[in-house]
């Protein structure tokens, strides 16, 4: 069974971007994340389904002339 929630480095690799870009997109509200369970300093996590949603919403079509 594949994991659904992944940490920043894995999520960044999944999207093909840097961890900093991932965090910037998250803080801008463009990608949802899961906060730490205890509300403390534990790692943020991302749901692979939310990453897929971001990919789908980011697609563009080349204009036809």
Secondary structure, 3 states (H helix, E strand, C coil): CCCCEECHHHHHHHHCCCHHHHHHHHHCCCCCCECCCCCCCCCCEEEHHHHHHHHHHHCCCCCCC
